[in-house]
Amino acid sequence: MKRTKYTAEFKLEAVKQILDKGHSAVEVSRRLGVPVGLLYTWTRKLKGSDEKPIEDIKALQAEMTKLKAELRRTTEERDIPKKGRRVLCQSVRVKYAFIKEHRQEFRLLSMCRVLKVHRSGYYAWLKEPQSPRALENAKLSEQIRYFYDQSMGIYGSPRIYHDLREAGVACSENRVARLMKASQLRSIRGYKRPRYRIGRPSLVSPNQLQRQFTHDAPDQAWVTDITYIRTYEGWLYLAVVIDLHSRLVVGWSMQARMETRLVLDALTMAVWRRKPKNGLIIHSDQGSQFGSDAFARWCKDNRLSPSMSRRGNCWDNAVAESFFSSLKSELIKKRIYPTRAQAKSEIFEYIEEFYNRVRRHKHLAQLSPMAFEQRQIAL
């Protein structure tokens, strides 16, 4: 029996009778004269040829979606470090701020993955951007600024730290120094330390002090010296008398001329205030005012024993020199005062209102001269 050959178009139309029009395979076989088994074979092949491309397309689409997602993730991971390279090594809160700023540009998940932070931490940070420690630092910085302004910009971290402790604020000196550095607060200094030379001993009065700058009781030894302040009216000369026990300025005088009267007025104020007993040493340099006959007679009449430094050696009178250095670096700062009256007013406030009563002194365990004397009396 000769085998019948069917074209592809015939096979397709025959199968459509079964699949599309719903006729049974037996009925189509009877009408077309095609064996039933052959119709089933054609149907299976046609179904397989239709389903296979669909499955391939779906797999291809899934692969494309996966590749697109991978490309997007890779692109983000490449671009995020470009804009956030400065925060990669910063604290977690800095990274959170970066994420919030670029939330519209990059996905949250990608930024958290690149910056190595957790989304839960980011959401918690949104509710409370500043940590309790940061809030405490902000409050402490305000207090530091207050005491810094009160000292006219003179105090550094050690003295600010003692001010805070007296105010009842619990903190460490290192923390104060760190916050002052972050706020760009530093002690203002206006002068460099000069160079010194070794000089010869005095022939007028021997050096009785011998650099013994520490004394157990007040009014055992005083030091005195003269400095000058520039004004547009001319020089203003300042003479001071300092008690070595407490570093208190017990006498001072300011005049337009550097005469012996300038020194004697300062000493008169010191004697009037302190009423010292016998045996008090008054130490000075070898200036002409201190070597004059009027000065020697005044010291003898008031029972003071003169002592002089070596010529040109400021170390022998270091306490007075240190006071002048503080005055010029903390108050004057290389200014030229318009008038002598204005200079006198500001120097008076510095000595009587700030230095003696408020300014902390390292030598006195960070107490002011008056506070140190009061504590010694209480003991």
C-alpha positions in Angstrom: 0.0 0.0 0.0 1.4 3.4 -1.1 2.0 5.9 1.8 0.2 9.3 1.4 2.3 12.4 1.8 0.7 15.6 3.3 1.9 19.1 3.0 2.7 21.2 5.9 -0.3 23.5 5.2 -2.6 20.5 5.1 -1.3 19.3 8.4 -1.8 22.7 10.0 -5.3 23.1 8.8 -6.3 19.6 9.9 -4.9 20.2 13.4 -6.8 23.6 13.5 -10.0 21.6 13.0 -9.3 19.9 16.3 -7.7 22.7 18.3 -9.5 25.8 17.1 -12.9 24.5 16.0 -13.3 21.8 18.6 -14.1 18.8 16.4 -13.0 15.5 17.7 -10.0 13.7 16.1 -12.3 10.8 15.0 -14.7 13.1 13.2 -11.8 15.0 11.5 -10.2 11.6 10.5 -13.5 10.4 9.0 -14.1 13.6 7.1 -10.5 14.1 5.8 -9.6 10.4 5.4 -6.6 10.8 7.6 -5.7 8.1 10.2 -6.5 9.2 13.7 -3.1 8.3 15.0 -1.5 10.6 12.4 -3.8 13.5 13.5 -2.7 13.0 17.1 0.9 13.0 16.0 0.4 16.3 14.1 -1.4 17.8 17.0 1.4 17.0 19.5 4.1 18.4 17.1 2.2 21.6 16.5 1.6 22.1 20.3 5.3 21.5 20.9 6.3 24.0 18.2 4.0 26.7 19.6 4.9 26.3 23.3 8.6 26.1 22.9 9.1 29.7 21.5 6.8 31.0 24.3 8.9 29.4 26.9 12.1 30.7 25.3 10.8 34.3 25.2 9.8 34.1 28.8 13.2 32.9 29.8 14.9 35.5 27.7 12.7 38.3 29.3 13.6 37.0 32.7 17.2 37.0 31.9 17.0 40.5 30.4 15.3 41.8 33.6 18.0 40.2 35.7 20.7 41.7 33.6 19.1 45.2 33.7 18.8 45.0 37.5 22.5 43.9 37.8 23.5 46.7 35.5 21.6 49.3 37.5 23.1 48.0 40.8 26.6 48.0 39.3 26.1 51.6 38.0 24.9 52.8 41.3 27.8 51.1 43.2 30.1 52.9 40.8 28.5 56.3 41.0 27.8 56.4 44.8 31.5 56.4 45.8 32.2 59.2 43.3 29.9 61.5 45.2 30.4 60.0 48.6 34.2 59.4 48.6 34.6 62.0 51.4 32.2 60.1 53.7 33.4 56.6 53.2 35.8 56.8 56.2 33.6 59.2 58.2 31.3 58.3 61.1 28.0 56.6 60.7 26.0 59.7 61.2 27.9 61.5 58.4 27.0 58.6 56.1 23.3 58.9 57.1 23.3 62.5 56.2 24.8 61.7 52.8 22.1 59.1 52.3 19.4 61.6 53.1 20.8 64.2 50.8 21.0 61.7 47.8 17.8 59.8 48.5 16.2 61.0 45.2 19.3 60.0 43.2 20.2 56.6 44.4 18.3 53.7 46.0 18.4 53.4 49.7 19.4 49.8 49.6 22.4 50.5 47.3 23.7 53.4 49.3 23.5 51.4 52.6 25.3 48.5 50.9 28.1 50.7 49.5 28.5 52.8 52.7 28.2 49.6 54.9 25.4 50.9 57.1 22.1 49.4 58.1 18.7 50.7 56.9 17.3 50.3 60.4 20.0 52.6 61.7 19.3 55.1 59.0 15.6 55.2 59.9 16.4 55.5 63.6 18.7 58.4 62.8 15.9 60.2 60.9 13.9 60.2 64.1 16.9 61.4 66.2 19.7 63.0 64.0 21.9 63.9 67.0 23.1 61.5 69.6 22.9 62.3 73.3 26.6 62.8 73.3 26.4 65.3 70.5 23.7 67.2 72.3 25.9 67.3 75.5 28.8 68.6 73.4 26.7 71.3 71.9 25.6 72.5 75.4 29.1 72.3 76.7 30.4 74.3 73.8 28.0 77.1 74.6 29.3 77.1 78.2 32.9 77.1 77.0 32.1 80.1 74.7 30.6 81.9 77.7 33.7 81.5 79.9 36.0 82.2 77.0 34.2 85.5 76.3 34.2 86.3 80.0 38.0 86.1 79.9 38.2 88.4 76.9 39.6 85.6 74.9 42.6 85.1 77.2 41.8 81.7 78.7 42.9 78.4 77.1 41.5 75.0 77.9 43.1 74.5 81.4 41.6 77.7 82.8 38.3 77.2 81.0 38.2 73.7 82.5 38.5 75.0 86.1 35.8 77.6 85.4 33.5 74.8 84.3 34.3 72.7 87.3 33.6 75.6 89.6 30.2 76.1 87.8 29.4 72.4 88.6 29.9 71.1 85.0 31.4 67.6 84.9 33.9 67.2 82.1 37.5 66.5 81.4 40.2 69.0 80.3 40.9 67.0 77.2 37.3 67.2 76.2 37.3 71.0 76.7 40.5 71.2 74.6 38.9 69.2 71.8 35.7 71.2 71.8 37.6 74.5 71.8 39.7 73.3 68.9 36.5 72.3 67.0 35.0 75.8 67.7 38.3 77.5 66.8 38.7 79.0 70.2 42.2 79.6 71.3 44.0 81.8 73.8 44.9 85.1 72.2 48.6 86.0 72.5 50.1 89.1 70.9 53.8 89.1 71.7 56.7 86.7 71.2 59.1 86.0 74.0 62.3 88.1 73.8 65.8 86.9 74.1 67.8 87.5 77.3 71.4 88.2 78.1 73.4 87.5 81.3 74.4 90.7 83.1 76.6 91.8 86.0 75.4 92.0 89.7 74.2 95.3 91.1 76.6 97.5 93.0 73.8 99.5 94.6 71.8 96.7 96.3 72.7 93.0 96.4 70.3 90.4 95.0 68.6 89.2 98.2 65.9 87.4 96.3 68.1 85.0 94.4 65.1 83.9 92.3 63.2 82.6 95.3 59.8 83.4 93.8 57.7 81.2 96.2 57.0 82.4 99.7 54.8 80.8 102.4 53.2 84.0 103.7 52.2 87.4 102.3 54.3 90.5 102.5 57.6 88.7 102.8 58.9 89.7 99.3 57.6 92.1 96.7 58.8 92.6 93.1 58.5 95.8 91.1 59.1 96.9 87.6 58.1 99.5 84.9 56.8 98.9 81.4 55.4 101.3 78.7 52.3 101.4 76.6 51.9 103.1 73.3 49.3 105.8 72.8 48.8 108.5 70.1 49.4 111.0 72.8 52.8 109.5 73.6 54.1 106.8 76.0 52.2 105.8 79.1 54.4 104.3 81.8 53.1 101.6 84.2 54.8 100.6 87.4 53.5 97.6 89.5 54.3 96.0 92.8 53.5 92.3 93.1 53.5 90.1 96.2 55.3 86.9 95.5 53.1 84.9 97.9 49.9 85.2 95.9 51.1 87.1 92.7 48.6 89.8 93.7 49.3 93.3 92.3 49.3 95.2 95.5 50.3 98.6 94.0 50.5 100.3 90.7 50.9 103.7 89.1 50.5 105.1 85.6 52.1 108.4 84.4 53.2 110.1 81.2 56.8 110.4 82.5 59.1 107.7 83.7 60.4 109.3 86.8 61.2 108.1 90.3 57.8 109.5 91.4 56.1 106.8 89.3 57.7 104.0 91.3 57.2 105.7 94.6 53.5 106.2 93.9 53.1 102.4 93.2 55.0 101.6 96.4 52.9 104.0 98.4 49.7 102.3 97.2 51.2 98.9 98.2 52.3 100.0 101.6 48.9 101.7 102.2 47.0 98.5 101.2 49.2 95.9 102.9 50.8 97.7 105.9 53.8 95.3 105.8 56.0 94.4 108.8 59.8 94.7 109.1 62.0 92.6 106.9 60.1 92.9 103.6 62.2 92.6 100.5 61.5 94.9 97.5 63.2 93.5 94.4 63.7 95.4 91.2 66.0 95.6 88.2 68.8 98.2 87.9 66.7 100.9 86.4 67.7 104.5 87.3 64.5 105.0 89.2 65.3 102.1 91.6 68.9 103.2 92.0 68.1 106.8 92.9 68.7 108.3 96.3 65.0 109.2 96.6 64.1 105.5 96.2 66.7 104.4 98.7 65.6 106.9 101.3 61.9 106.0 100.8 62.6 102.3 101.3 64.6 103.1 104.5 61.8 105.3 105.9 59.2 102.5 105.2 61.4 99.7 106.5 61.8 98.0 103.1 65.0 96.2 102.1 66.0 96.9 98.4 67.2 94.0 96.2 68.3 94.3 92.6 68.7 91.9 89.6 71.8 91.5 87.5 72.0 94.0 84.7 70.1 92.9 81.6 68.9 89.7 83.2 65.2 89.6 83.2 65.1 86.1 84.8 66.0 87.6 88.2 62.7 89.5 88.1 60.7 86.9 86.2 57.4 87.4 88.1 57.1 91.1 87.1 58.2 90.3 83.5 55.6 87.5 83.4 52.8 89.9 84.5 53.8 92.5 81.8 53.8 89.7 79.2 50.3 88.6 80.3 49.1 92.2 80.3 50.3 92.9 76.8 49.3 89.6 75.2 45.9 89.4 76.8 44.8 93.0 76.9 46.9 95.3 74.7 47.6 92.9 71.8 49.9 95.4 70.0 47.3 98.1 70.0 48.0 101.8 70.0 45.5 103.6 72.3 44.0 106.8 71.1 44.6 108.5 74.5 46.4 107.9 77.7 43.1 108.2 79.6 41.6 105.2 77.6 44.7 103.2 78.2 44.6 103.9 81.9 41.0 102.9 82.1 41.4 99.6 80.4 44.6 98.7 82.4 42.9 99.6 85.6 40.0 97.2 84.8 42.5 94.5 83.8 44.4 94.7 87.1 41.7 95.4 89.7 38.7 93.7 88.1 40.2 90.8 86.2 43.8 89.9 87.1 43.6 90.2 90.9 40.0 88.9 91.4 39.2 86.6 88.4 42.2 85.5 86.3 43.4 82.0 87.2 47.1 81.5 87.8 48.9 78.2 87.1 51.3 78.8 89.9 48.3 79.1 92.3 46.6 75.9 91.4 44.4 77.7 88.9 43.1 80.1 91.5 43.0 83.9 91.2 45.4 85.8 93.5 42.7 87.0 95.8 41.0 83.6 96.0 44.3 82.1 96.8 44.9 84.5 99.7 41.4 83.9 101.0 41.9 80.1 100.9 45.2 80.5 102.8 43.5 82.6 105.5 40.7 80.0 105.8 43.3 77.2 106.3 
